[in-house]
Structure formats: C-alpha cells, structure tokens
Amino acid sequence: MSSETKSKPKKTKTGTPPSETRSFQAEVKQLLNLMIHSLYSNKEIFLRELISNASDACDKLRFASLTDNSLLEDDEALSIWISIDSEKRAIIVRDNGIGMDYDEVVRDIGTIARSGTRAFIEKMETENSSGDADFIGQFGVGFYSCFLVGKQVTLLTRKAGTPPKSGIMWSSDGTGEYTISPIDRPSRGTEIIINLKEEDFEYAEEYRIRNIIEKYSDHVSIPILMPKEPDPATEQAEEEKPEPKQDKGKEWETVNKGSALWTRPKSEISEEEYNSFYSSLTYDSAPPALTIHNRVEGKTDYISLFFVPSNAPFDLWDREQRHGIKLYVRRIFISDDAKTLMPNYLRFVRGLVDCADLPLNVSREFLQQNRDIGKIRQASVKRVLGELKKLSESDQESYNKFWKEFGKSLKEGVVEDHENRQSIAELARFATTKSEGESQAVSLDQYVDRMPMSQKHIYYLTAESLSAASSSPHLEIFEKNGIEVLLLSEPIDEWFVSHVTEFRDKALKSIARGDLDLEDLKKKEDGKKTEKEQTAEDAVVQKIREALDDNVKDVRLSNRLVDSPSCLIADDMDMGGNMERLLKAMGQNAPTAKPILEINPDHALVKRIDPESKDFEDWARLLFDQALLAEGGTLDHPGDFVKRVNRLLAS
C-alpha cells in the first residue's frame, strides 16, 4: 500500500522527485493517534527509539562497507550526535550511518506495509496498553515516537555512496500530511530535528537527555556524543565574551559506556548491568529469567551471551520472524540470522554470539555451511538446555513459570532435535490425574519415581483440552486403582509422544489405544459371571457390531470402564481420534480409521438393552454417539442424535 498523492511526481535529473506534499497512509494516522494518546505517560522512550535506529543505521553501513569501502566516504568513525537548540526548543539526533534515499523515506516513513505495525495497533487497542512503552521497539515503528514530544519533526538524510545532491528532507507535524523534498546534504547519514511541544520543554535540558541515555542506551556499542559540559570557570568566561560560541566550535564527549559488555569477565558485570543490557536488546522491562554468559577458548574462540525472557514475546509463534540471536565477529555486527545460531524450538532465547575466528564478509550460505558455526550452535543449545535443567532443580517455582510461557515451544524440540531429545524430555512438564488445578508441573522423572513397582508403562491420554482429558471415561479404571496418567491437551503433545516413546526404560502407552496390560491394573470383579450372563453379553455385542457396521472397526467388552457405558479407542496401528482432528484442523488429509467401540457390561444402561427390542439400533447409536462426544469428537448429524434421544426418552 502506498501513501496518497494527487499525481505521481516526475523525477528530476538527479533521480529525485521535486518537493511535494503527501498524505499519511491511514494506518500511520491511526498509529500516531494511538501512540500520542496511549504512551503519554512514558514519553521519554522517543530518544531510546531514535538512538536504536541510529545504531542500526551505523551497523548496516559498517557491514555494507566490508564489500564496498567507498561507502565510508573518508569518514570511518561511526557515531551518534545528540544536541539541543535551547533557543528553538529543539532536539537534534544525528548519525553518520547508512542513510536513506527517496524511495526508502517514502516507504519507511510515509507508508506502513509491515505486519508488525498492524500487530502493534491491535495490541494497543485490545490490551489497553496505556503507558506501556516497552514493546514499541519490537514492532519497527519507533520513529513515530518523535511525535510524543514533537510538534514538528524534520528528517534530513542522504544514503551512503550517493552524491550530495541526493539528500532528502522530510517534515511533518504528525496530523495528516508530510512534505518531502530534495536538498543538498554534504554528509551521509540521517539527522532528525524535533521541535518540542510547549508541555515537553523539559527535554530541552541536557541533564534530562543524559539521564535518558544512561537509563536506556548506555550499552549501545556506537559512541553517543553530546556537547562537552564546560566547567564553571570556563562557562563564566564564555558568558563575558560579546559573541556566543558557535556550534561548530563545540567540543563533544561520549556519554554512553559503549563497551561491548559481553567481552568483560562475568565477575565484573553486575546483575543490574546484565538486566539493563537485556532491556536495551529486547525492549523488555522485566528482568530475564536466565542470563547465560560464556567464553570458549580453544580451536574455536567465541563469547556467547544468552537471555531467557521472563515472558513470552508477542511474536513467539511467528516462526518466520525470528531475530533473537545476533552474530558479531570481533565486536562487529554481522547478522541477526537467528536460525543459524539457535534452533527454531529455542526461538525465545535472546542474545548474541561474538566469534573471533570468522571472516567479516560472511554470507548467509557461509553461515549455514560453516563447521565452526555448527559447533557453536551445538554447544549453545546444550548450554541453554543445561541451564534450564539447573533452574528446574534449584527453583521449581521459577521453572514452572518458565514452562508456562515457553513449554509448548520447547516440546517442539523432541521432533526437531534428535540429539537432545532426551534432555528436552527431562525438561518437559505435564498435568496428570494427581495434579492440582490446570498446572503442568509433573516431570517424567517424578512420574516414574512414584510408579508402583509392578507398573510397566507410563500411561498418557491426549485430548483437545484439559477438561476433556480429565473427564474422559478412559481414566476410570486407572483412577479406581490409583494409577497416575499424564493428561496431554496441547496439539504438540501428539507429536511429542510419537517421538518420545520411552523414558527410563518405561514405554509410553496411550490409554485410548489398543488393549490394556491388566498386569498393571486389576479390575475388582464382584464375582464370576455365569455362562448364561456371558452368552447374553456376547449377543448384545454382536448385535451392536451389526448395527454400527459402517461406523466402527469392532465392538467389544471393555475392561477399562467403571462408571461409563461406552468409550472409543484406536487400534494399535491406527491414528487416534484426537490426532485425526488436529490434522484436519490444519487442513491436511488425515487417513480415516474406524474406531473400536468398547462397552461396559456392568453398566445399568447396557444391562437394560434388549437385543430383540425395536429400539435396539437407537440404543446402539446412542452408545456410539455418547462415546464420541466424551472424547471431544463432533457428531456428523447432531439433529439425528437429538431425535434419537427424544425417541428413547419418550419410550
């Protein structure tokens, strides 16, 4: 979608269209309105966003210059300058990074076509995020935060490698239109001038700006420069001069630490510094659940600094948008291709890897094929999983909170990562028939430790929800005998149990599939059935089998039911009903397998069924439909079910 204009302007000889006024895209107007009215209580984040954008621009230029050194234009020292025009009540943020050309300004400033912006707007509208500015940078809309404090914003820019006449000026008051025009700009990079609103003049004070930089951007690796503060004697001398000192004569000083925190020894870094760096990296104000800092020396020298967030990021389930791990080579930013450095199931991990041995001009293909990168990835995964294991053993409450946020993602690892499948299985947590509430807090180790000596299997039941699993008739014989069952209610669980088939020499077995091993479970019988009773039961089973011929694979007497009249199970080699429903919901063609209907001969309803009754087929259908509903299935003809129930009630 492009921004609106009355007519398409013709480009000049330099390739840049003449000055023109355009209307903001509708979504930009909506975005500006939401930001100004929802983030008013935390306006200071505008500076954090501009510094972050300037730092990114410098990183992009540094990377591009590896293959084209002319882009640096004899100015290799990359920096960010921030100054204040006290007379005009304006803040100026300038960088000498990659800069932008005309098309990029129109695309990135006047128009929003990125899905992240729509996600930002939806979050602002639906979650009442008043004052919560910590997520703004996650959506790529940080530039617009200028209008939190600015009544007029002017952007001057020129892309590195283009002539001075290719400069662009963009200006707007944020209400509905913006002006864009060509200018001569000798220096590359971008300069943003914010004329402050009257109520925001506090940001025209240097001490205020310095405090904000220290709070949000102290760890930015690009130097952030501000005019040097004169000592009182010098300041008094300057005031006695007839003419004020001009900007060009200013002395600049670096106001951020700017050191690569990860290169310092762990013993010299405080928890507060780690948390501050994590916040600047992720825009997350909550401290991380885990900080994992490691230096490896040997055949491959590298440093890794990983963070496990306390809360799931908004894009956790967007498997394509992953920017969790950054790659540096000798402190030079190279790539944020997280897929190369961390597997998909650990996409929630944030941080960086700084390698000393890689060439600077690496391509994506090189990263994917390089053995050293493969070893770093392998070691990083093991370290993250190892630290999660330590957390689970030392702080169960914190680990349970982590699992609630990221457990579904971690379970994907048993499918994707064969090498670490056992470690992931040890980290998994489940709800069981002995759990309290809906919490997933039981490990497979805990389950096995409290199994009776005679129990041979780890029993589980999959269902579309925890309530459906916990009320399933399949559990009855297990509950009667005090046998614990894992209740698996997440879609990924079906794939989990198909890949983790054994744990500590105990096979995982579905209680809704195949025959039960009754050496584990001894159903208490009230006495031996007579031959006459057994014959009658067999006759009922045969008649039901005939009545449901098109719907079931078989009908048989159940040894797993106690209080329910019937249930459906899958044959040993067939796909279960829950898995079949999941595949269909995903739009895949699932092989249809007829279920087996098991009936409870001791249930009063089954005992009352007369094989010679004219209503027998209705009773047989009712047993099947009840069993289907109990396992979370849907009826093909719900209207027929209602009529059938009404007929039986009336009779």
C-alpha positions in Angstrom: 0.0 0.0 0.0 1.5 3.4 -0.9 0.8 6.8 0.5 -1.8 9.0 -1.2 -0.9 11.7 -3.7 -2.8 13.8 -6.2 -0.5 12.9 -9.0 2.7 10.9 -9.4 5.6 13.4 -9.5 8.2 13.4 -12.2 11.7 12.8 -11.1 14.5 15.4 -11.7 17.7 14.7 -13.5 19.2 13.5 -10.2 16.5 10.8 -9.9 14.8 12.6 -7.0 11.3 13.9 -7.4 10.8 17.7 -6.6 9.2 19.0 -3.4 5.7 17.6 -2.8 3.2 17.2 0.0 1.7 13.8 0.6 -1.0 12.3 2.9 -0.1 9.7 5.5 -1.4 6.3 4.9 -4.5 5.6 7.0 -2.7 3.2 9.3 0.0 5.8 10.0 -2.7 8.2 11.2 -4.2 5.5 13.4 -0.7 4.7 14.7 0.2 8.3 15.6 -3.1 8.8 17.3 -2.8 5.7 19.4 0.8 6.4 20.4 0.3 10.0 21.3 -2.8 9.2 23.4 -1.7 5.9 24.9 2.0 6.4 25.6 1.8 9.9 27.0 2.9 8.8 30.5 6.3 7.5 29.1 7.3 10.0 26.5 11.0 9.7 27.2 11.2 6.5 25.1 11.3 8.5 22.0 15.0 9.1 22.5 15.6 5.4 23.1 14.0 4.6 19.7 15.9 7.2 17.8 19.2 6.1 19.2 18.3 2.4 18.4 17.5 3.4 14.8 20.7 5.4 14.5 22.8 2.5 15.9 21.2 0.1 13.4 22.0 2.5 10.6 25.7 2.6 11.7 25.8 -1.2 11.9 24.3 -1.6 8.4 26.9 0.8 7.0 29.7 -1.0 8.8 28.6 -4.3 7.3 28.0 -2.9 3.8 31.5 -1.3 3.8 33.1 -4.7 4.2 32.4 -5.3 0.5 32.4 -1.6 -0.6 34.8 0.6 1.4 33.9 3.7 -0.7 30.6 3.9 1.3 32.5 5.3 4.3 33.5 8.4 2.2 36.7 9.0 4.2 34.7 9.1 7.5 35.2 5.7 9.1 34.4 6.8 12.7 30.7 5.9 13.2 28.9 7.9 15.8 25.6 9.3 17.0 25.4 13.0 18.0 22.7 14.5 20.2 22.4 18.2 20.8 19.9 20.8 22.0 18.9 24.1 20.4 17.8 25.9 23.6 16.5 29.0 21.7 14.3 26.9 19.3 13.5 24.3 22.0 14.6 21.6 19.7 16.5 18.3 20.0 18.8 17.1 17.2 19.8 13.5 16.8 22.3 12.8 14.0 24.2 9.8 12.8 26.6 9.0 10.0 25.2 5.6 9.2 23.8 4.2 6.0 21.2 6.9 5.5 18.2 6.7 3.2 17.3 7.5 -0.4 14.0 9.0 -1.6 12.2 5.7 -2.1 13.2 4.4 1.3 12.0 7.6 3.0 8.6 7.3 1.3 8.4 3.5 2.0 9.5 3.5 5.6 8.3 6.9 6.9 5.2 7.8 5.0 3.8 4.3 4.5 3.4 1.2 6.7 3.1 -2.1 5.0 4.7 -4.3 7.7 2.6 -6.8 9.6 4.4 -5.8 12.8 2.7 -2.4 12.7 -0.7 -3.9 12.5 0.2 -6.2 15.4 1.3 -3.1 17.3 -2.0 -1.3 16.6 -4.0 -4.4 17.6 -2.0 -4.7 20.9 -2.6 -1.1 21.7 -6.3 -1.3 21.0 -7.1 -4.7 22.5 -4.9 -4.8 25.6 -5.3 -1.2 26.8 -1.6 -0.7 26.9 -1.7 2.8 28.3 1.8 3.8 29.4 3.4 0.5 28.4 6.1 1.6 26.1 8.4 -1.3 26.5 7.1 -3.2 23.5 7.1 -0.3 20.9 10.6 -1.1 19.6 9.6 -4.7 18.9 7.3 -3.6 16.1 9.6 -1.4 14.0 7.6 1.8 14.5 10.0 3.6 16.8 10.5 6.7 14.5 6.9 7.8 15.1 7.6 8.2 18.8 9.1 11.6 17.9 5.6 12.9 17.9 5.1 12.1 21.6 7.1 15.2 22.3 7.4 17.0 19.0 5.0 19.5 17.4 7.1 19.4 14.2 9.6 16.8 13.1 12.1 17.3 10.3 14.3 14.5 8.9 17.4 15.2 6.8 19.1 12.2 5.2 21.4 11.1 2.4 22.3 7.5 1.6 25.9 6.5 1.8 27.6 6.3 -1.7 25.2 8.8 -3.3 26.2 12.4 -4.4 25.4 15.3 -2.1 22.5 16.4 -4.3 20.7 13.2 -3.4 19.8 14.4 0.0 16.2 14.3 1.2 14.2 16.5 3.6 11.1 15.1 5.2 8.9 17.2 7.5 5.5 16.8 9.3 3.5 18.0 12.3 2.1 14.4 12.6 -1.5 15.4 11.9 -2.1 14.1 8.4 0.4 15.2 5.8 4.1 15.3 5.3 6.3 17.3 2.9 9.3 15.7 1.1 11.8 17.5 -1.0 15.3 17.2 -2.4 18.2 19.0 -0.7 22.0 19.3 -0.9 23.5 17.3 2.0 27.3 17.0 2.2 27.3 14.4 4.9 25.9 10.9 4.7 23.5 9.6 7.3 20.4 10.9 9.0 19.6 13.9 11.1 16.3 14.3 13.0 15.2 17.7 14.4 12.3 17.6 16.9 10.7 21.0 17.7 9.2 20.3 21.1 5.7 20.9 22.3 5.4 23.5 25.0 4.4 20.9 27.6 7.6 18.9 26.8 10.2 21.6 27.1 11.8 19.5 29.9 13.5 17.5 27.1 15.4 20.6 26.1 17.6 20.2 29.2 20.9 18.4 28.7 20.8 16.7 32.1 17.4 15.2 31.2 18.8 13.8 27.9 21.9 12.4 29.6 19.7 10.7 32.2 17.6 9.1 29.5 20.7 7.9 27.6 22.1 6.3 30.8 18.8 4.7 31.5 18.1 3.1 28.1 21.1 3.3 25.8 24.2 3.1 28.0 25.3 -0.2 26.3 24.9 0.9 22.7 28.2 0.0 21.1 28.2 3.1 18.8 29.5 6.2 20.6 26.8 8.6 21.6 28.2 12.1 21.7 26.9 15.3 23.3 28.4 18.8 23.7 31.0 18.7 26.5 29.9 20.3 29.7 32.2 23.2 30.5 33.5 23.7 34.0 32.1 26.8 35.8 35.1 28.9 35.3 35.2 28.3 31.6 31.4 28.9 31.4 31.7 32.3 33.1 34.5 33.3 30.8 32.4 32.3 27.7 29.5 34.4 29.1 31.7 37.5 29.3 32.5 37.3 25.5 30.5 39.6 23.3 29.5 36.8 20.9 28.3 33.3 21.8 30.3 30.3 20.8 29.0 28.7 17.7 28.0 25.0 17.4 30.9 24.3 15.0 33.3 25.1 17.8 31.7 22.7 20.3 33.7 20.0 22.0 31.9 16.6 22.1 32.2 13.9 24.6 31.0 10.3 24.7 28.1 9.9 27.2 27.5 6.2 27.0 29.8 3.5 28.2 29.6 2.0 24.7 31.7 -1.0 25.7 30.8 -4.5 24.5 29.5 -5.7 27.8 29.8 -9.4 26.8 33.6 -9.0 26.4 34.1 -8.2 30.1 34.6 -11.0 32.7 31.4 -12.2 34.3 32.8 -11.4 37.7 33.0 -7.7 36.7 29.4 -7.4 35.5 26.6 -6.8 37.9 23.1 -8.2 37.7 21.8 -4.7 37.1 24.1 -4.2 34.1 23.0 -7.6 32.6 19.4 -6.6 33.0 20.0 -3.1 31.5 21.7 -4.7 28.5 18.9 -7.2 28.1 16.4 -4.4 28.2 18.3 -2.4 25.5 18.5 -5.5 23.4 14.9 -6.6 23.7 12.8 -3.6 24.9 11.6 -5.8 27.7 11.4 -4.0 31.1 11.1 -7.3 33.0 14.4 -8.9 34.0 15.3 -12.1 32.2 14.5 -15.5 33.8 18.0 -16.7 33.0 21.3 -15.0 32.0 23.8 -17.3 30.3 27.3 -15.8 29.7 30.1 -18.0 28.5 33.5 -17.6 26.9 35.0 -20.5 25.0 38.7 -20.7 24.1 40.3 -23.4 22.1 40.0 -24.5 18.5 37.1 -22.0 18.1 37.2 -18.8 20.2 33.9 -17.2 20.9 31.7 -15.5 23.5 28.0 -16.1 23.9 25.6 -14.1 26.0 22.0 -15.5 26.0 18.9 -14.5 27.9 15.8 -16.5 28.5 12.9 -13.9 28.9 10.5 -14.0 31.8 7.6 -13.5 29.5 6.9 -14.8 26.0 7.5 -12.2 23.3 4.4 -11.2 21.2 5.8 -13.0 18.1 6.8 -16.3 19.7 4.5 -18.2 17.3 5.6 -16.3 14.2 8.1 -18.9 13.1 9.4 -16.7 10.2 10.1 -13.5 12.1 13.0 -14.5 14.3 15.6 -12.0 15.4 16.6 -13.5 18.7 20.4 -14.1 18.3 22.8 -11.6 16.8 26.2 -12.6 15.3 29.3 -10.5 15.8 32.8 -11.0 14.6 35.4 -9.3 16.8 32.6 -7.0 18.1 31.5 -6.0 14.6 27.8 -6.7 14.0 27.4 -9.2 11.1 23.9 -10.7 11.1 20.7 -11.3 13.1 20.0 -14.6 11.3 18.9 -16.4 14.4 18.1 -19.6 12.5 21.8 -20.2 12.0 22.7 -19.9 15.7 19.8 -21.3 17.5 17.2 -24.0 16.5 13.6 -23.0 16.0 12.3 -24.5 19.2 14.6 -22.2 21.2 13.4 -19.1 19.2 12.5 -17.4 22.5 16.2 -17.1 23.5 17.7 -13.7 23.0 21.3 -12.6 22.9 24.4 -12.7 20.8 27.5 -14.7 19.8 30.8 -12.9 19.2 33.3 -15.1 17.3 36.9 -14.3 16.9 37.7 -16.7 14.0 35.2 -15.9 11.3 35.9 -13.7 8.3 34.0 -10.4 8.3 32.4 -10.7 4.9 30.3 -13.8 5.6 27.2 -14.7 3.6 24.1 -16.5 4.8 25.2 -19.6 2.8 28.6 -19.5 4.5 26.9 -19.4 7.9 24.7 -22.3 7.1 27.6 -24.4 5.9 30.4 -23.4 8.2 31.6 -26.1 10.6 32.6 -23.6 13.3 29.1 -22.1 13.3 27.7 -25.6 13.5 29.8 -26.3 16.6 28.9 -23.0 18.2 25.2 -23.7 17.6 25.5 -27.3 19.0 27.3 -26.1 22.1 25.0 -23.2 22.6 21.9 -25.4 22.6 23.4 -27.8 25.1 24.3 -24.9 27.4 20.8 -23.4 27.3 19.2 -26.8 28.0 21.7 -27.4 30.7 21.0 -24.1 32.4 17.2 -24.8 32.2 17.9 -28.1 33.8 19.7 -26.4 36.7 16.9 -24.0 37.1 14.3 -26.8 37.3 16.3 -28.4 40.0 17.1 -25.3 42.1 14.0 -23.2 41.7 10.9 -25.2 40.9 8.6 -22.1 41.1 10.6 -20.1 38.6 10.9 -23.1 36.3 7.2 -23.7 36.4 6.7 -20.1 35.3 9.2 -20.6 32.5 7.4 -23.7 31.4 4.0 -21.9 31.3 5.5 -19.3 29.0 7.7 -21.5 26.7 6.8 -25.1 27.3 4.9 -25.6 24.0 7.9 -24.2 22.1 10.4 -26.4 23.9 8.3 -29.5 23.3 8.9 -29.0 19.5 12.5 -29.9 20.2 11.8 -33.6 20.5 10.7 -33.5 16.8 13.4 -31.1 15.5 16.4 -32.1 17.6 17.1 -35.8 17.8 20.5 -35.3 19.5 18.9 -33.5 22.5 15.6 -35.4 22.6 16.3 -37.0 26.0 17.3 -33.7 27.6 14.2 -32.0 26.4 12.0 -34.9 27.6 13.6 -34.4 31.1 12.7 -30.7 31.0 9.0 -31.3 29.9 6.3 -30.8 32.5 2.7 -32.2 32.4 -0.6 -32.2 34.1 -1.6 -35.5 35.5 -4.6 -37.1 37.3 -2.8 -36.3 40.5 -2.1 -32.6 39.6 -3.8 -29.7 41.4 -5.8 -27.5 39.0 -4.6 -27.0 35.5 -0.9 -26.6 36.3 1.7 -28.5 34.2 4.3 -29.3 36.9 5.0 -33.0 36.8 8.2 -34.2 35.1 8.6 -37.7 33.6 11.2 -38.3 36.3 8.7 -37.6 39.1 6.1 -39.8 37.4 8.5 -42.7 37.2 9.8 -42.2 40.7 6.2 -42.6 42.2 5.1 -45.5 39.9 4.1 -48.8 41.7 6.8 -51.4 41.4 4.6 -53.6 39.2 3.7 -50.8 36.7 5.4 -51.4 33.4 4.3 -48.3 31.4 4.0 -44.6 31.5 0.3 -44.0 30.8 -1.0 -40.9 29.0 -4.2 -39.6 27.4 -4.3 -37.0 24.6 -7.4 -34.7 24.2 -8.3 -31.4 22.7 -8.5 -29.7 26.2 -7.5 -30.5 29.8 -11.2 -30.6 30.8 -11.9 -33.2 28.1 -8.9 -35.3 29.2 -9.7 -35.1 32.9 -13.3 -36.2 32.4 -12.6 -38.9 29.9 -14.1 -42.4 30.6 -10.8 -43.9 29.7 -9.4 -42.8 33.1 -12.0 -44.7 35.2 -10.1 -48.0 35.8 -6.8 -46.1 36.4 -8.4 -43.8 39.0 -10.1 -46.8 40.7 -6.7 -48.4 41.0 -4.7 -45.3 41.9 -2.6 -45.3 38.8 -1.4 -41.8 37.6 -2.0 -40.8 34.0 -0.4 -37.9 32.0 -3.1 -35.6 30.7 -1.9 -34.1 27.3 -4.1 -31.4 25.9 -1.8 -29.4 23.6 -1.6 -30.0 19.9 2.2 -30.5 20.1 1.7 -33.4 22.6 0.6 -35.8 19.8 4.0 -35.3 18.1 5.8 -35.4 21.5 4.6 -38.9 22.4 5.2 -40.1 18.9 8.9 -39.2 19.2 9.4 -39.8 22.9 8.3 -43.4 23.1 10.3 -44.5 26.1 11.7 -42.8 29.2 14.0 -44.6 31.8 13.2 -47.9 30.2 9.4 -47.4 30.6 7.4 -47.3 27.4 4.9 -44.5 27.0 1.4 -46.0 26.3 -1.8 -44.4 25.4 -4.8 -45.5 27.5 -7.1 -44.8 24.5 -5.3 -47.1 22.1 -5.2 -50.9 21.9 -5.6 -53.4 24.8 -4.6 -52.6 28.3 -2.0 -54.7 30.1 -4.0 -55.8 33.1 -0.9 -57.0 35.0 -0.7 -53.3 35.9 -4.4 -52.9 36.5 -6.6 -55.5 38.3 -10.2 -54.6 37.9 -12.0 -55.8 41.0 -14.8 -58.2 40.0 -17.9 -58.7 42.0 -17.9 -62.4 41.2 -17.6 -64.8 38.2 -20.3 -64.4 35.5 -22.4 -67.3 34.8 -22.4 -68.9 31.3 -25.9 -67.5 30.7 -24.8 -64.0 31.6 -21.7 -64.3 29.4 -23.8 -65.5 26.4 -26.2 -62.6 26.8 -23.4 -60.1 26.8 -21.9 -61.7 23.7 -25.2 -61.5 22.0 -25.5 -57.7 22.8 -22.0 -57.1 21.5 -22.7 -58.9 18.2 -26.0 -57.1 17.6 -24.3 -53.7 18.3 -21.5 -54.7 15.9 -24.1 -55.4 13.2 -26.0 -52.1 13.9 -22.8 -50.0 13.7 -21.1 -51.9 10.9 -20.3 -48.7 8.9 -19.0 -46.7 11.8 -16.7 -49.0 13.8 -13.9 -51.4 13.3 -15.1 -53.6 16.1 -17.3 -53.8 19.2 -16.0 -55.5 22.3 -16.5 -55.7 26.1 -14.3 -53.2 28.0 -12.0 -53.8 30.9 -11.2 -50.1 31.3 -14.7 -48.7 32.1 -16.1 -48.4 35.6 -18.8 -45.7 35.6 -19.4 -45.0 31.8 -21.4 -47.2 29.5 -19.0 -46.9 26.5 -15.9 -45.4 25.0 -14.0 -45.3 21.7 -10.4 -46.4 21.3 -8.0 -46.7 18.4 -6.4 -49.9 17.3 -2.7 -50.3 18.0 -1.6 -49.4 14.5 -4.3 -46.8 13.7 -4.3 -43.0 14.2 -6.1 -41.8 17.3 -9.2 -39.6 17.1 -7.5 -36.5 18.6 -4.6 -36.7 16.1 -7.0 -37.1 13.2 -9.0 -34.0 14.3 -5.8 -32.0 14.7 -4.6 -32.8 11.1 -8.0 -31.9 9.7 -7.9 -28.6 11.6 -4.5 -27.9 9.9 -6.0 -28.5 6.5 -4.3 -31.8 6.0 -5.8 -35.0 4.7 -5.8 -37.4 7.6 -6.2 -41.1 7.0 -9.6 -42.1 8.3 -9.5 -45.1 10.6 -12.7 -46.5 12.2 -12.6 -46.6 16.0 -13.3 -49.6 18.2 -16.3 -49.2 20.5 -15.9 -50.7 23.9 -19.0 -51.2 26.1 -19.2 -51.7 29.9 -21.3 -54.8 30.5 -21.8 -53.9 34.2 -23.4 -50.5 33.4 -27.1 -50.3 34.1 -27.8 -48.8 30.7 -26.1 -51.7 28.8 -27.8 -54.2 31.0 -31.2 -52.8 30.1 -30.6 -53.1 26.3 -32.7 -55.9 24.9 -31.3 -57.3 21.6 -34.8 -58.1 20.5 -36.2 -54.6 21.1 -37.4 -52.5 18.2 -35.3 -49.6 19.7 -32.1 -51.6 19.8 -30.5 -49.7 16.9 -31.2 -46.4 18.5 -29.6 -47.7 21.7 -26.5 -48.9 19.8 -26.2 -45.5 18.0 -26.6 -43.7 21.4 -23.7 -45.6 22.9 -21.5 -44.7 20.0 -22.5 -41.0 19.9 -22.0 -40.7 23.7 -18.5 -42.2 23.4 -17.7 -39.9 20.5 -18.8 -36.8 22.4 -16.9 -37.8 25.6 -13.6 -37.9 23.7 -14.1 -34.4 22.2 -15.4 -35.5 18.8 -18.2 -33.9 16.8 -21.3 -35.6 15.5 -21.9 -35.8 11.8 -25.6 -35.4 12.2 -26.4 -33.7 15.5 -30.1 -33.4 14.5 -30.5 -37.2 14.2 -28.8 -37.5 17.7 -31.4 -35.2 19.2 -34.3 -37.1 17.6 -32.9 -40.4 18.7 -32.5 -39.3 22.3 -36.1 -37.9 22.3 -37.5 -41.2 21.0 -35.7 -43.2 23.7 -36.8 -40.8 26.4 -40.4 -41.0 25.2 -40.4 -44.8 25.2 
